[in-house]
Amino acid sequence: MRRPRSFPGLPAITPGLSRVTPRLPRTDRGRLFLVLGLTAVVTVFTATVPLLRDWFDLRVYYGTIDAWAHHDGRIYDYLVPGTTYGFTYPPFAAVSMLPMSLLGLHTAIAVGLLLNFVALGAVVWILVGPALRRYGWFGFALAACLLALFEPVRDTFSFGQVNLLLLALVLSDLWLLATGRGRRAGVGIGLAAAIKLTPAIFIGMLLLARRWRAAGVATGVAAAATALAAWVAPEASRFYWTHALWDTDRIGRLGYVSNQSLQGVLARLAAPGEPSKALWAAAALVVLCVWAWRTSRAVAAEDWTAAFALTGLTACLVSPITWVHHLVWLLPAFAVLLRRRRLRVAGILYAILCTSVVWLWFDDASGLDGFVGSNAYTWITLGLLLWLPVGQPRVGRPTLIRRARATLPAPRQAAPAIAAAVGQPGPPVAGSATGRAAGPAAGTGRVSRSDPTGSTRPDALKPQSSSERASSYTVNPPPA
């Protein structure tokens, strides 16, 4: 049977995993019916639950670029009509979006959707592509249905956000590092950090891994992109780095239930007052220490997927604002859980992240239930940071051992003993104090064993209580 292609450091689900999921249909007809059923569930869910955000963030991008390119407007002065929300990314993000000025709004929305689909496909391929390829079209169709229900992914599409594009850029460096092409790594992380500051933490991961060249490339690319933006839009660059960057009110309210970062937890606890900045800094420092410790273990084992997953989790926790749609950075952690066959844990966490449960505390996050429920996604992120398995799994080893034992060479009949010539050295007599025990491997110079050889060893709903909540969020959602 043909083995699925796998890469060191990337998730590889072995054929033995099929024994863990025996309920999957084995015929093409059964698989087709399952995919059609899941597609119907996704369609009904999307049509009946008020979750569509009407591409609000993409409208922010489009309005900003249109005002800048065609009406002599300033990047950080534009606000969506009727709201207080405007552009919040670094100037290079606006420069990279300039081609949008050549398109109409509806065309820009269509292009944005297409880019998100391509980015999601790249993310899935890098993280679990070799495993899904074993199942052909069925594997990818099943993954598409499951991801369509995943709240961070569906919100990224519905807002017209850039999260998946940034994740794909960062994971391109994961693929390079895991496949022995580390000399080319760093460009994706550098571009992502120039578009949005949060991915800059992956440069820290490269430093922890002592990948000095990749860290230098990432830093250089980010600096060059930022310098390009300063040349194209000097006034906007000055305003962003001296004022807009430090004004969190431009991004949104810290205590808003969609903010699933540590800062969001503290803000909801302190409401209606202001959260303690010292307490947030202390909590962020503890999280960064845990990240450094666990990531160092992952890179020491050359488990690049776990290292990238832990870094994405940490970015979500320490960022002042992590909207729900930013949690696409949890996808590498789910790939690690699947690789380590933690299917039950992955299934439970996935189900919670599909329910939009945090929105039940949209109006009031007080009390014990509010503390637990309104921060549910933060607890998931923190739990994954603490307990995500790291290190290369020993997947497939029992199967390989059994296969090796089953294919040991048949014993050969011992050759008749030949007396050594007088005066010539000869082999020790079997059974003597210095001789080896007789057996099939005697005289071969090898020790038969069943351990895998180098060629086969695996590499080291937003269910709202009322329609008013849904409509209020849709009309006036948080920005990017």
N, C-alpha and C positions, 0 to 999 in steps of 0.2 A: 504494500500500500504506500502511496506517495506521501511523504512527510510534508507538513505545512512549513513554509519558509519562515524562519525566525531570525532575529538579530539579537546579539548580546545586549542586555540592558533593557530590551523592549519586551512587553508582555508576550508570552507564547503559551497558548493553551494547548496542552498535549491531547492526543487521542483519548487518553484515559479520562478526560473531562466528560466525554459522552456518557460515561457510566453514572456521572453525577446528575445529569439531566435526561433521564430516560423517557420523559413524557413528550419530548419533542416529536412531532410526526416524522415518520421515516419515508413516506411517499411524497412525490411531487404534488399530488392532488391534496393530500392532507396539509402540506405546507402552504399551498395556495389558499386553502380555506382559512387557515390560521392567519395569514397575512391580510386577507380580505376582511376577516373579523376584526383584527386589530385596527385596520384602516377605518372601518366603520366606527369603532369606539373613539378613535382620535377625532374623526370628523364630528361626531355628535357632541363630544366633550368641548371641542373648540367652538362649535356653533351655539351651544346652550349656556356655557359658563362665560360671564362677561369678563373676558381676559384680554381682549384686543386693545392695544395701546395706540392704534392709528398712526404708527410710525412717528411718534412724537419726537424722539431724539433725532431722527433723520431730518425732520422738518427744521429742527434747530440748526443742524449742519447746513442744510440747503439755504435757509434764510440768511445765515451768517455769510456764506460764500457769495450768495447773490448780492447782498448789500455791499460787501467788500469789493467784489469784482465789477459791479455794474452801477452802483450808486454812491461811490466814494465813501462808503460807510467804514467804520472801524470794527475790527473783529469782536472786541469784547464790549462793544456798546449795543450790539443787536440783542433784542429780546423778542421772543415769540409773542405776537399780538395777543393781548389779554392775559399775559402771564408775566412772571418775574424771572423767567428762565432764559439763559443765553448760553453762549459757547464757553466751555470751561477747560478745554484741553490746551496743551502747549501750542505755540504758534506753528510748529512743524505739522501738526495735525491739520490745521487749516490750509497750509501750503499743499499737503498731499491730497486734499479734497478739492483743489482748484478745478480739476476737470469737470466737477459737478456744475460749474457755472455755464458749461456748454449744453446742458440738458434741461429739459423741463422737469417739473416736480415729479410727475408720474413716471417718467422715464428714469429719473434718479432713484425712485423707490424700487422700480423693477431691477435696475442694476445692483442696488444694495442687496436685494433679496438673492440675486444670482451669486454675488460675491460671498454672501453668508452661506449659501448652499455649498459652494466650492470649498470654503474654509472649513465647514463642518465635515465635508467628505475627507479633506486632508487630515483633520484631527482624528477622525475615526480610523483612517488607514494607518496613521503613524502609531496609534495606541493599540488597536486590536485588529488591524487589517489582516495580518498573517493567519490569525485564528478564524476570522470570519470567512476568509477565502475557502476554507475547508467546506463550508456550507453553500458556497456559490451565491446565487442571487438571493436565496432564502435568508442567509446570514445578514446581508446588508439591508434587506427589506425589513427584517425583524429589528435591527438596530435603528433604522430610520423611524419606525413606529414608536419604539421606546423613547427615543430622544425627542420626538414631537410632543410627548407628554411631560417631559422634564422641564419644570418651570423656568430655570435660568435660560435654557435654550429657546423655549417658545417666547419668552419675553425679549430675548435678544433679537429674534426675528420681528416680533410685533412692534418693538420700539425702533427698529432700524439701527440697532447698536453696532459697535465695532468689536465687541468682546471676542467673538469667534475668529475674526481676522487677526487680532493680537495673539490669541492662543495658538493659532496656526503658525504665525511667525516664530513664536518662542519654541514650539515643538519641532520646528524644522531644525533647530540647533540640537534638540534632544536626539533626533534621528541621526544627525551627523556624528554626534559624540558616541552614540550607541553602536554605530556601524563602522567605527574606526576612521572616520573622516574628520576628526577633531580639529585638524589644521584649518578647516574651512568654517568652523563654527564661530558664532558671535554676531553675525550680520543680522539674523532674525531678532535676537534679543535687543540689539542696539536700535533697530528701527522701531520695535514695539515700545521701547523706553522713550524714544523721541516723540512718539505719537501720544503716549499716555505714561505718566510717571511710574505707576505701580509696577510694571514689568521690570523696572530697574533693579529690583531685588534679585533677579536672576543673575545679574552681574556679581552680586555677593555670593551666590551659589557657585559660580565659576571660580571665584577666589577661594572659597572653602575647598573646592575640588583641586586647587592648585593648577587649574587650567589657565595659566597666565596669558598665553597667546589668545585664547578665546575671550578671556575677560578684557584684554587690551583691544581686540577687534570690536567687541560690543561697545566698550567705552568710546573708542574712536568713531564708530559709526553714529552713535548717539550724539556725540559732540559735533560731528560734521553736519548732521541733519539739523541740529539746533542752530549752528552757525549759518547754514543756508537760510533757515527761516528768519534769522536776524538780519540777513542781507536783503531778503525779499520784503519783510515787514518789520523794519527796525522799531517803529513806535509801538506796535503791538507786542513785540518781544520785550521791550523795556517795561511796558505796563504789566505784562504777565509775570515776569520774574521778580518784580519789585512790589506788586500789589495783589493781582488776581490770585496768584498761587497761595497766598496766605489768608485769603478771605473765603473761609469755608461756607459762609452764608450764600455765596454765589452758587454753590453746588446743591444745597438743599438743607432742610432741617435735620439736625443730628439725631433727634429722637424719633424721626419718622420710622414706622415699623418696617419699611423696606430696607433700612440701614442695618445689615446683619454683620456688623463689625463689633469689635470690643468697645469702641467708642459709642456705637449705637446702644449697646447693652447698658453702659453707664449713663447715657443720656436719658434713656427711658426710666432708669432707677431714680435719677435726680429730678425728673420732671415734676413740676413745671420750672424748676431751677436749672442752673447750668451744671454740667458734669465737671468733676475735678480733673484738670489737665495733668496734675501730678500723679493721680491714681491711674489715669490712662497711660501715661508714660511708663509707670512702673509695670503695669500689666503687659504693655507692648514689649518692654525689655525682657520680661520673663519668657514671653512667647518667642522672642528672637533667640534667646539662649537655648530653649528647647529645640528650635529649628536648627540652630548651628550644630548641636549635639547629634540630632537624629540624621541630618543631612550628611554630616561627616561620616557616619556609619554607612549610609547608603552609597556614597561615592567610593568609600573604601572597598565595598563589595562590588563596585562597578554596576550598581543598580541605578541607572540613570533615570528610569521612569519614576522610581520612588523619590529620588532626589528632586526632580522637577515637580512631582506631586506635592511633596512637603513644602516646597518653596511657594507654590501657588496657594496652598492652604494658608501659609503664613502671611502672604500678601493680602489675602481677604481679611484676616484677623487684625492686622496692625494698621491697615489703611483707615484714615478717619471716617470715610464713608464707603461702604460696600453695599451697593444696591443688590437686590435679589438677582438681577440679570448678570451681575458680575461673577456670580458663583459658577459660571461655566469653568472656572479654574479648578473646580472639584473633579472634572472629568478624568484627569490623569490618576487621581486617587481611586476612582472606581475601576480603572483599568488594572491597577495594582491588586485590588480586591479580587477581581476576576482571575487574574493570573495566579493568585495564591489560593484560589478555590474557596474564598470566603463568600460563597454565593448567598447564604442566608443574610449575612450582615449587609452585603451590597443591595440585596432586594429590599430589606427593611428601610435602609437609608434612601434608596431611590424612591420608594413609595411615599415617604414623608416629603421629599423634595418635589413630588408631583402634586401634592394636595393643596399647596398654597395655604397651609395651616396658619402661618403667621398672621394672615390678614384677618383672622377671627378677632384679633386684638387691635384692629385698626383704630378704634376710638379710645380704648382704655386698656393700657398694658399694666395696670397696677395689680397688686396682690401676687400671691404665689403662682397662681395659674398664669397670670400675665408674664411674670418673670420667666417661667419655663416655656410657655407657648409662644410668646411674641419673639423670643430669641432662639427658637428651635433650630434654625439653620446655623446660627452661630455655634450652638452646642455640637451640632454634627461636624462642623469644620474643626472645632477644637478637639473633639474626640478623635477625628482622623489624624490630626497632627500628633496626638499622643500615642495612638495605638496602631497606626497604619503599618503593616508588615514591611520590613526593609530587608534587603539582601536577596541574592538570587535564590529562587525556590528550587527545591529538589524534585521538581515535577518530572514524572516519567521514569524515575529511578526504579521503582518496584517492577514496572513493566519491562524495562530493559534488563534487569537482573534475571527475571523469569525467562526472557527471551534468550539471554546469554546461556543460562543453565540448560535450556532446552536444546541448544544447538552445540553443545560441547562435542568435540570429535569422539567418534567411537574408539574404544580401547583397541590398540593394535597388539597382535601377538608378539611376545618378546622374541627377539632374534636369538638363535642359539649362541651360547657362550663360546668365544674363540680364545684359546689360550694365547697369552701375550708372548711375543718372541723373547727369547733369552736376551737380557741386556737392554731391552727396550722398555720405556715407561708405558704403563698401561693404566686404564681406568680402575678405580678402586672397586673391589668386589662388592656387589650388592649385599647389604646387611652387615657390612663391616663397620668398625667404629668410625671410619672416615668417609664411608660411602653414603650415597643418597638412597632413599627407599625406592624400590623398583615401582614402576607405574607407567601410565601412559605418557607422562611428561618426562620420564627419565631420559637423560642424554640430549634433550632438546635445548637446554639452556634457558628455558622459559618456565615461568610458574603460571599454571592455569588459574584464572580467576574470573569471577562473574561481574566485576565492576565495569561500568560502561567505559568504552574506549574514548579517546579524545574526539573522535568524529561523531560519537553519539551522545556524549555527556552534555546536558544542557548548560548553556553559558550562564560562567559566574555572572387644587381647584381654588384657584382662588375662590373657595366657597364662601360667599359673603352672606351675612344675615339679612341684608337688604340690598336692593338694586341701587340705592343712593350711594352706598360705599363704592360700588364698582364704578358708577358714573363719575363720582367725584375724583377718583383716581385717574380715570381715563381722560377727563377734561383737564385736570391739573396735575399731571404726574411729575415725579422728580426728573431732573435732567440727567444727562450722561454723567 
